[in-house]
Amino acid sequence: MLKIWGRTNSTNVKKVLWAAEETGVTYENIAAGGAFGIVSDPEYRAKNPNGLVPTLEDGDLVLWESNTIVRYIAARYGNPELFIADVGQRAKAERWMDWATSSLALPFRDVFWNVVRLTPDKQDLTAKDNGLKTCSKLFAMVDEALASQPYLSGSKFGVGDIPVGCFVYAWFEMAIERPDLPHLKSWYEQLKLRPAYRKSVMIPLT
């Protein structure tokens, strides 16, 4: 049985849980990180020297880095729709996975922490406002891409939709001002119809 280490309110852990749910593979989620601790324990560091979540165990195979884990689950347990058979189309989809990490994650964190996680006396409103401006521009790029195709993976849902899909849930559910991005909104509404998304991603924001 797969073991997925990580707290369920982590965006990176949500990616992995969502991918696992999409494939229907049996897995065990072991709470770790944040209030659950464990990630500094020597036993955990032997699996993941970064001391971060998620970590995947599949028999003797141990993986860390959320996008890598999503790709592995899709390739090992998914179908050709989730792990796109055409190499070129899959690469076009997967670029959104890496873009979510390299471009979106940092400014999004400034918004999320200052809206959801930090108490008012600890909030950095300048960082929040700058994050909102940057995220609005970045999500406009996603909106433009979705103007010509229903999913970031192309004509059908696939691995390329998972990382940005985890961020977009909080983007629409946080009490913030957002630009009107109709294609992004339509995509989000389609994701909300997926049982795996509702179970793994659409949980209370904490």
N, C-alpha and C positions, 0 to 999 in steps of 0.2 A: 504493500500500500504506500502511496505517496505520502510524505510528510512535508507540510508547508509550515515553516516557522515564521511567526510574525503576528502582530496585533492587527485586528481587522479594520481599525480606523486609519491605518496607514495607506496612503494612495498607492505606494509601490506594492504593498501586500494585496490590495484590492485587485490590481492587475492580474496577479497570479491566481487568486481565488476565482476571479471571473473566467479566466482561460480554462481552469480546471472544470468549472461548472459547465462551460460550453461543450467540453468534450464528453462529460459524463463519467470521467474517471473517478474512482473511489480515492479519497484522500483524507488525511487527518490534519487539522489545523491546530498547531501548538502555539498558544499565545506567548509572545516574546517581544521585548522592546518596550520603551516607555515605562509605564507603571508596572509592567510585568517583569522587568529586569531580564535576567538570563543571558543577555547578549554580551555581558562582560565575563561570564563564567568561562573558565578554561575549556570546558567541554564544547561550549558553543563556538568559541574562538578557533578551536581546531577545525570546525566546519566552515566558519566564515571569519577570516582574520580581520575583516573590517569592523566586526561587532555591530553590524546593521541587519535590518530585515528587508526583504524576505530571504530565507534560505530554503532550498528544496533538497529533499533526500528521496531518491528513487532507487531502492536497493543500495548498491554500493556507490552509486553516482551522487555526488553532492555538487550543487550549483548555487551561486549567488549572482546578483545583478538581475533586477526584475525583468527587464526586456529580454535578456538571454533566457530566463526561465520560461517566459511566455512563449518564446520561439520554440523552446524544447518541448513544452507540453503540446503545442499545436502540431509540431512535426511528429512527435512520438504517439500521441493519442488522438489527434484531431482528424478531420476529414479534409479533402482537397479544397473545400470552401474556406475553412479556417486557416489552414496552412496552404496558401495558394500554389498550385502546381506549376504554373508558368513562372519561370525564374525572373523575368523582367518585370512582370506585374507584381510579383511578390516584393521585389526590391523597391518598386514605387510605393507600395503600401508600407513597407517597413521603415522607409525614411521618416514617416510621421512618428514612429515609435521613438526614434533617436532624436528627432526634433523636439518632442515633448520633454525629453530629459535635458537636452542641451540649451533650448531656448525658452521653454514655457515654465519649467519647474521652479526656477529661482524667483522670478517676479510673482508667480502665483503663490509661492510660500509667503511672500511679504503681505499679500492680501489676506490669505487664509488665516495666518497666525494673528494678524491684527483685527480680524473680524470675529474669528471663532475661538481661538485658544487663549489669547492674552486678556487679562483683566484690564479695564479701562486705564488704570494707573500705570500700566506697563506698555500700553500700546504706543507704537511709533506711527503717527498719522501721516507723516511725510513719506515714510516707506510704503505705507498702505496706498496713498494717492499715486505715488510713482508706479507702484505695482499695478494698480488699476489701469493706468494709462498704457503701460507696456502690454498688459494682458489683453486689453481691448484691441490694440493693433495686431497682436498675434492671433487672436481669435478671428479677426477680420480676414486674415490669411486663410484660416480654415474655412470660413464662410465662402470665400471666393473659390476654393477648391471644390467645395460641396455644391456650388452652383452648377457644375457640369457633370457630377456623378453623385449617386445617393450615399455612398460611403467613402471614407478615406482609403479603403482598400480597393475601391473600384465599383463595379456594378453590384457586388454582394459584400456582406459583412465579412471581415477577416481580421487577422492579427493587427493590421495597421490601425484599426479603430479602437483597440483596447486602451492604450495609455492615455490618449487624448480624451477618450470617453470617460475615464475615471476623473479627470480634471473638470470636464464639462458639467458633471453632476453638481459639484460644489459651486461652480460658476453660476449656475442658474438657481441654486437653492440658497445661496448666501444672501443676506440683506444688503445688497450693494446696487449701485446704479450701473446698468449695462447698456452698451449700444444695441440698437436694433439690428440683429444679424439673422435674417429669416431662414437662411439655409442651415446655419448652425442650430437654430432652434428646431427645425424640422428633423434634422439628424438626431438630436437629443430625444425628440419624441419617439423616433423609431427605436432607439436604444432602450427606452423605457418599456417597450413592449416585450423585451427579451427577459424570460424568467431568470436567467443567469445574472443579468445585469441588476435586476431588482434585488436578488438575494445577496449578491456580493458587493455591490457598489452603493445601492440606494439605502444606506443605513444612516442613522442620525449623525450629523456632523459634530465631531468632537476633536 
